[in-house]
């Protein structure tokens, strides 16, 4: 019904458009996950047992983009999402759909995920008001579940001259990737400690082989973050070498930053705490014909927090943790951040495009090792180390148009020397963990 309404509302406006550049696209996204992990022992659970689950779902998107009407000034975009759970077993956990008040996974949901008015000021500026995607260094809509997550608010992009882009946004609500509801931001502390808004301001400069990006984010009265990234690409005949580096900060910014507001913080009680974390990295990527070889090194000072907020789905015990946005090249796709206090993380990676032998097939492997991790807000002798491995295979079927497959296999293990049930290091997610993911995608443009 939502899809029919969306299509029908477009028809009367077609005659008013300056051109016929209406875009209507259908996307189908099938997801299957199999997960198994072992948590660390605690005082409440001295002998934890392995926890496992399997989940699958089908996500559908109907995305409409209008041309600009009224002399090329105004237009609108909209996206209808539908998610249907296909199967589930093992531990109920919020991954593809929410866990309801009855402790069971919900069957699915529908949502008007995007609905925005866009205003264009010549060829220099675009303003968007309403439900929309966000894609920047410190705040990003994720696409690794059945459908993407979206934000509600206002954003603007200004291109004053060639090679320069300035952007900003203010959002007061968010729809997570596992529910159809738009809700307000909050922290992970008990009670409804609301974050009024999240604001960001950034800029990007590109000139020849040089690219610079800077961004500042503020989750009101909770967290402030900043990032400065530089990259330089050196052509080597048909190959290229890309050198990049960055410096990022993540600090408390007000009364909402208390013990329990962020699950990865090591602290006791419920009072106000402080955090002054930063991280610097260097990265090298060398593309040699169909190969890409890369490596990165990250050093954390203090504790760099990935999560920008949490959201309350207005259900009993239902708290969806924001996955955050982690610009460090040493981060993992899921699970470990490798941004614990004083941690050093090193990564190596290799990717290959098999187009000469198997057109449409691409594979990649990454390995990350972190050492020297310490408790964020506790003084103890615990020191952690962790490892992450990832195999990623993607295949765009050459014999079936607009169909692609993807398989991800990820493993993780960690060890906390000196750890006891009362001396924790929350940033080490689990002792042992592995996950299989399989995606199948189809898209069609009308």
PyMOL commands that set and color helices and strands:
alter all, ss='L'
color gray80, all
select helices_A, chain A and resi 2-11+14-16
alter helices_A, ss='H'
color red, helices_A
select strands_A, chain A and resi 23-38+51-65+74-90+108-121+125-132+150-161+164-175+183-186+194-195+198-207+210-219+223-236+239-252+276-288+291-301+310-312+319-321+344-353+361-373+383-396+403-417+432-445
alter strands_A, ss='S'
color yellow, strands_A
deselect
rebuild
show_as cartoon
